[in-house]
Amino acid sequence: MDTSVQENFRQQLLDLRSELQELETLSAEACKPVALDQSMVGRLSRIDAMQGAQMAQEASRRRQQQLARIVGALARIDSDDYGYCTLCDEDISIGRLGIDPTYSLCIHCAEKAI
């Protein structure tokens, strides 16, 4: 893979990491447990609040997974392993990396893994 292409992917990964970290900071309040407030309208309000908190926690979990994949991709760039499948060591197509620059498997290995 060309060095300029690799640097382009590095910048995309750094930008995505920054965006996800910012979202994680902003949504930290939404993940906190819901306090029981007797002055609220009723049980449905509490259930809605609990559902919202659960959804925020799941979104945070997914962001954390994506951040871990970004760290892995940046490490592969630093070690000159980026763009190669971690299972078969074949090239990962530029088009596939363009869809998600954190991919670590070629399309054939990814299909086998499913």
MDAnalysis code that builds the backbone (N, CA, C; Angstrom):
import MDAnalysis as mda
import numpy as np

u = mda.Universe.empty(342, n_residues=114, atom_resindex=np.repeat(np.arange(114), 3), trajectory=True)
u.add_TopologyAttr("name", ["N", "CA", "C"] * 114)
u.add_TopologyAttr("resid", np.arange(1, 115))
u.add_TopologyAttr("resname", ["MET", "ASP", "THR", "SER", "VAL", "GLN", "GLU", "ASN", "PHE", "ARG", "GLN", "GLN", "LEU", "LEU", "ASP", "LEU", "ARG", "SER", "GLU", "LEU", "GLN", "GLU", "LEU", "GLU", "THR", "LEU", "SER", "ALA", "GLU", "ALA", "CYS", "LYS", "PRO", "VAL", "ALA", "LEU", "ASP", "GLN", "SER", "MET", "VAL", "GLY", "ARG", "LEU", "SER", "ARG", "ILE", "ASP", "ALA", "MET", "GLN", "GLY", "ALA", "GLN", "MET", "ALA", "GLN", "GLU", "ALA", "SER", "ARG", "ARG", "ARG", "GLN", "GLN", "GLN", "LEU", "ALA", "ARG", "ILE", "VAL", "GLY", "ALA", "LEU", "ALA", "ARG", "ILE", "ASP", "SER", "ASP", "ASP", "TYR", "GLY", "TYR", "CYS", "THR", "LEU", "CYS", "ASP", "GLU", "ASP", "ILE", "SER", "ILE", "GLY", "ARG", "LEU", "GLY", "ILE", "ASP", "PRO", "THR", "TYR", "SER", "LEU", "CYS", "ILE", "HIS", "CYS", "ALA", "GLU", "LYS", "ALA", "ILE"])
u.atoms.positions = np.array([
    [0.852, -1.167, 0.000],
    [0.000, 0.000, 0.000],
    [0.903, 1.237, 0.000],
    [0.526, 2.192, -0.798],
    [1.261, 3.449, -0.925],
    [1.257, 4.207, 0.410],
    [2.365, 4.850, 0.731],
    [2.497, 5.584, 1.980],
    [1.469, 6.706, 2.099],
    [1.191, 7.383, 0.991],
    [0.207, 8.475, 1.047],
    [-1.197, 7.938, 1.317],
    [-1.502, 6.772, 0.789],
    [-2.806, 6.150, 1.043],
    [-2.893, 5.750, 2.516],
    [-1.787, 5.192, 3.032],
    [-1.757, 4.815, 4.440],
    [-1.937, 6.036, 5.347],
    [-1.301, 7.130, 4.997],
    [-1.432, 8.355, 5.795],
    [-2.855, 8.913, 5.732],
    [-3.487, 8.744, 4.592],
    [-4.883, 9.159, 4.454],
    [-5.767, 8.348, 5.411],
    [-5.532, 7.031, 5.453],
    [-6.295, 6.191, 6.372],
    [-5.968, 6.538, 7.828],
    [-4.709, 6.843, 8.118],
    [-4.327, 7.238, 9.472],
    [-5.119, 8.475, 9.901],
    [-5.199, 9.458, 9.007],
    [-5.921, 10.687, 9.342],
    [-7.408, 10.413, 9.543],
    [-7.985, 9.553, 8.702],
    [-9.392, 9.181, 8.880],
    [-9.605, 8.526, 10.243],
    [-8.693, 7.634, 10.616],
    [-8.802, 6.942, 11.900],
    [-8.650, 7.915, 13.068],
    [-7.710, 8.838, 12.964],
    [-7.522, 9.822, 14.031],
    [-8.740, 10.731, 14.168],
    [-9.306, 11.137, 13.038],
    [-10.510, 11.973, 13.072],
    [-11.685, 11.218, 13.697],
    [-11.845, 9.953, 13.305],
    [-12.929, 9.135, 13.845],
    [-12.739, 8.918, 15.344],
    [-11.508, 8.675, 15.758],
    [-11.230, 8.488, 17.185],
    [-11.587, 9.742, 17.973],
    [-11.204, 10.886, 17.457],
    [-11.506, 12.146, 18.123],
    [-13.012, 12.355, 18.237],
    [-13.724, 12.078, 17.164],
    [-15.189, 12.233, 17.160],
    [-15.844, 11.298, 18.171],
    [-15.398, 10.037, 18.213],
    [-15.981, 9.076, 19.145],
    [-15.669, 9.441, 20.595],
    [-14.464, 9.921, 20.854],
    [-14.119, 10.323, 22.214],
    [-14.965, 11.508, 22.657],
    [-15.222, 12.429, 21.747],
    [-16.065, 13.579, 22.073],
    [-17.497, 13.129, 22.368],
    [-18.021, 12.222, 21.542],
    [-19.367, 11.691, 21.784],
    [-19.440, 10.963, 23.120],
    [-18.394, 10.232, 23.437],
    [-18.362, 9.487, 24.690],
    [-18.399, 10.441, 25.884],
    [-17.687, 11.527, 25.780],
    [-17.684, 12.531, 26.848],
    [-19.064, 13.167, 26.996],
    [-19.667, 13.505, 25.873],
    [-20.979, 14.158, 25.912],
    [-22.077, 13.245, 26.434],
    [-21.974, 11.956, 26.159],
    [-23.057, 11.045, 26.541],
    [-22.832, 10.384, 27.893],
    [-21.769, 10.715, 28.590],
    [-21.500, 10.098, 29.892],
    [-22.647, 10.325, 30.872],
    [-23.269, 11.479, 30.818],
    [-24.376, 11.799, 31.724],
    [-25.583, 10.891, 31.468],
    [-25.832, 10.554, 30.222],
    [-27.001, 9.743, 29.878],
    [-26.869, 8.301, 30.341],
    [-25.651, 7.844, 30.612],
    [-25.426, 6.456, 31.016],
    [-25.570, 6.237, 32.515],
    [-25.712, 7.297, 33.259],
    [-25.816, 7.164, 34.710],
    [-27.127, 6.483, 35.082],
    [-27.144, 5.754, 36.222],
    [-28.386, 5.097, 36.665],
    [-29.497, 6.119, 36.904],
    [-30.700, 5.668, 36.663],
    [-31.870, 6.530, 36.832],
    [-32.272, 6.537, 38.292],
    [-32.387, 7.719, 38.862],
    [-32.784, 7.858, 40.266],
    [-34.303, 7.750, 40.385],
    [-34.738, 7.119, 41.440],
    [-36.169, 7.003, 41.701],
    [-36.667, 8.334, 42.237],
    [-37.564, 8.944, 41.499],
    [-38.100, 10.250, 41.894],
    [-39.611, 10.118, 42.001],
    [-40.116, 10.173, 43.209],
    [-41.545, 9.991, 43.440],
    [-42.378, 11.136, 42.880],
    [-41.764, 12.258, 42.611],
    [-42.521, 13.401, 42.096],
    [-42.764, 13.290, 40.589],
    [-42.147, 12.282, 39.949],
    [-42.356, 12.111, 38.505],
    [-43.796, 11.658, 38.254],
    [-44.216, 11.766, 37.028],
    [-45.601, 11.478, 36.661],
    [-46.008, 10.064, 37.046],
    [-45.135, 9.105, 36.859],
    [-45.512, 7.739, 37.198],
    [-44.475, 6.746, 36.733],
    [-44.916, 5.487, 36.770],
    [-44.026, 4.395, 36.420],
    [-43.537, 4.474, 34.981],
    [-44.381, 4.911, 34.090],
    [-43.991, 4.975, 32.680],
    [-42.837, 5.945, 32.454],
    [-42.839, 7.037, 33.180],
    [-41.740, 7.995, 33.066],
    [-40.428, 7.349, 33.497],
    [-40.477, 6.577, 34.576],
    [-39.275, 5.880, 35.054],
    [-38.840, 4.823, 34.057],
    [-39.784, 4.099, 33.511],
    [-39.452, 3.073, 32.515],
    [-38.827, 3.720, 31.284],
    [-39.378, 4.830, 30.834],
    [-38.796, 5.550, 29.699],
    [-37.375, 6.001, 30.014],
    [-37.174, 6.508, 31.211],
    [-35.848, 6.975, 31.609],
    [-34.862, 5.811, 31.691],
    [-35.316, 4.671, 32.210],
    [-34.451, 3.490, 32.289],
    [-34.102, 2.979, 30.892],
    [-35.081, 2.984, 29.998],
    [-34.833, 2.552, 28.627],
    [-33.821, 3.489, 27.958],
    [-33.976, 4.767, 28.168],
    [-33.025, 5.734, 27.604],
    [-31.615, 5.511, 28.130],
    [-31.507, 5.214, 29.427],
    [-30.194, 4.954, 30.027],
    [-29.574, 3.685, 29.450],
    [-30.384, 2.650, 29.260],
    [-29.885, 1.404, 28.677],
    [-29.410, 1.611, 27.238],
    [-30.167, 2.382, 26.488],
    [-29.774, 2.672, 25.102],
    [-28.465, 3.464, 25.074],
    [-28.310, 4.395, 25.990],
    [-27.073, 5.184, 26.061],
    [-25.895, 4.299, 26.449],
    [-26.109, 3.346, 27.347],
    [-25.043, 2.425, 27.737],
    [-24.628, 1.534, 26.575],
    [-25.589, 1.059, 25.799],
    [-25.273, 0.217, 24.638],
    [-24.520, 1.023, 23.585],
    [-24.933, 2.249, 23.359],
    [-24.229, 3.111, 22.401],
    [-22.795, 3.347, 22.874],
    [-22.604, 3.527, 24.158],
    [-21.266, 3.719, 24.717],
    [-20.425, 2.464, 24.535],
    [-21.023, 1.308, 24.765],
    [-20.298, 0.043, 24.583],
    [-19.829, -0.097, 23.136],
    [-20.691, 0.241, 22.199],
    [-20.322, 0.155, 20.783],
    [-19.231, 1.156, 20.426],
    [-19.301, 2.353, 20.993],
    [-18.237, 3.340, 20.758],
    [-16.906, 2.833, 21.300],
    [-16.934, 2.207, 22.466],
    [-15.704, 1.669, 23.046],
    [-15.115, 0.561, 22.163],
    [-15.964, -0.277, 21.601],
    [-15.486, -1.317, 20.687],
    [-14.864, -0.699, 19.444],
    [-15.505, 0.315, 18.900],
    [-14.980, 0.996, 17.719],
    [-13.648, 1.675, 18.039],
    [-13.549, 2.284, 19.216],
    [-12.285, 2.908, 19.625],
    [-11.173, 1.866, 19.730],
    [-11.487, 0.681, 20.240],
    [-10.490, -0.396, 20.330],
    [-10.045, -0.832, 18.933],
    [-10.982, -0.917, 17.983],
    [-10.614, -1.276, 16.602],
    [-9.738, -0.192, 15.979],
    [-10.012, 1.067, 16.304],
    [-9.206, 2.175, 15.781],
    [-7.779, 2.085, 16.319],
    [-7.643, 1.816, 17.613],
    [-6.316, 1.672, 18.211],
    [-5.546, 0.537, 17.520],
    [-6.228, -0.566, 17.265],
    [-5.597, -1.688, 16.565],
    [-5.159, -1.315, 15.162],
    [-6.009, -0.597, 14.446],
    [-5.671, -0.187, 13.074],
    [-4.490, 0.777, 13.074],
    [-4.461, 1.712, 14.017],
    [-3.331, 2.642, 14.106],
    [-2.038, 1.901, 14.444],
    [-2.128, 0.889, 15.292],
    [-0.945, 0.081, 15.618],
    [-0.460, -0.682, 14.391],
    [-1.397, -1.186, 13.579],
    [-0.997, -1.890, 12.345],
    [-0.337, -0.930, 11.362],
    [-0.805, 0.310, 11.311],
    [-0.166, 1.307, 10.438],
    [1.263, 1.548, 10.912],
    [1.441, 1.714, 12.223],
    [2.768, 1.979, 12.775],
    [3.743, 0.823, 12.538],
    [3.221, -0.407, 12.511],
    [4.085, -1.573, 12.321],
    [4.152, -2.021, 10.859],
    [3.602, -1.219, 9.950],
    [3.567, -1.530, 8.508],
    [2.803, -2.810, 8.184],
    [1.853, -3.183, 9.036],
    [1.000, -4.340, 8.778],
    [-0.386, -3.935, 8.297],
    [-0.631, -2.634, 8.182],
    [-1.958, -2.149, 7.811],
    [-2.237, -2.504, 6.349],
    [-3.442, -2.954, 6.098],
    [-3.842, -3.301, 4.741],
    [-3.659, -4.770, 4.421],
    [-3.142, -5.524, 5.389],
    [-2.968, -6.963, 5.220],
    [-3.885, -7.697, 6.186],
    [-4.489, -8.768, 5.705],
    [-5.392, -9.582, 6.523],
    [-4.611, -10.187, 7.687],
    [-5.173, -10.115, 8.881],
    [-4.491, -10.655, 10.059],
    [-4.550, -12.183, 10.118],
    [-5.389, -12.808, 9.279],
    [-5.456, -14.270, 9.259],
    [-4.619, -14.873, 8.138],
    [-4.810, -14.392, 6.913],
    [-4.137, -15.014, 5.771],
    [-2.996, -14.177, 5.202],
    [-2.815, -12.970, 5.691],
    [-1.752, -12.045, 5.273],
    [-1.883, -11.577, 3.823],
    [-3.059, -11.734, 3.234],
    [-3.313, -11.205, 1.900],
    [-3.715, -9.737, 2.009],
    [-3.626, -9.022, 0.903],
    [-4.033, -7.618, 0.886],
    [-5.530, -7.476, 1.138],
    [-5.888, -6.474, 1.932],
    [-7.282, -6.073, 2.080],
    [-7.501, -4.992, 1.037],
    [-8.550, -5.120, 0.260],
    [-8.759, -4.169, -0.833],
    [-8.961, -2.752, -0.299],
    [-8.480, -1.791, -1.064],
    [-8.617, -0.384, -0.699],
    [-10.098, -0.018, -0.561],
    [-10.930, -0.579, -1.426],
    [-12.373, -0.320, -1.351],
    [-12.962, -0.777, -0.030],
    [-12.518, -1.945, 0.443],
    [-12.999, -2.462, 1.730],
    [-12.539, -1.558, 2.867],
    [-11.290, -1.127, 2.837],
    [-10.785, -0.224, 3.864],
    [-11.444, 1.143, 3.764],
    [-11.856, 1.517, 2.555],
    [-12.560, 2.788, 2.386],
    [-13.915, 2.776, 3.070],
    [-14.542, 1.609, 3.139],
    [-15.828, 1.471, 3.831],
    [-15.623, 1.598, 5.335],
    [-14.619, 0.891, 5.842],
    [-14.295, 0.941, 7.274],
    [-12.792, 0.736, 7.423],
    [-12.053, 1.793, 7.730],
    [-10.596, 1.673, 7.807],
    [-10.101, 0.831, 8.982],
    [-11.002, 0.340, 9.831],
    [-10.582, -0.509, 10.947],
    [-10.600, -1.990, 10.588],
    [-11.063, -2.340, 9.391],
    [-11.120, -3.757, 9.013],
    [-9.739, -4.383, 9.102],
    [-9.694, -5.573, 9.681],
    [-8.430, -6.290, 9.801],
    [-8.440, -7.605, 9.026],
    [-9.569, -7.925, 8.398],
    [-9.693, -9.167, 7.631],
    [-10.041, -8.867, 6.178],
    [-9.495, -9.677, 5.285],
    [-9.901, -9.569, 3.887],
    [-11.328, -10.100, 3.770],
    [-11.937, -9.883, 2.641],
    [-13.340, -10.272, 2.465],
    [-13.528, -11.785, 2.586],
    [-12.560, -12.554, 2.116],
    [-12.686, -14.020, 2.164],
    [-12.623, -14.532, 3.610],
    [-11.689, -14.020, 4.390],
    [-11.592, -14.432, 5.798],
    [-12.777, -13.920, 6.610],
    [-13.263, -12.718, 6.278],
    [-14.419, -12.177, 6.979],
    [-15.658, -13.030, 6.709],
    [-15.807, -13.512, 5.484],
    [-16.946, -14.377, 5.152],
    [-16.853, -15.699, 5.896],
    [-15.648, -16.244, 6.013],
    [-15.458, -17.512, 6.728],
    [-15.737, -17.356, 8.225],
    [-15.445, -16.164, 8.766],
    [-15.616, -15.913, 10.193],
    [-17.079, -15.810, 10.601],
    [-17.962, -15.565, 9.650],
    [-19.387, -15.391, 9.975],
    [-20.046, -16.698, 10.276],
])
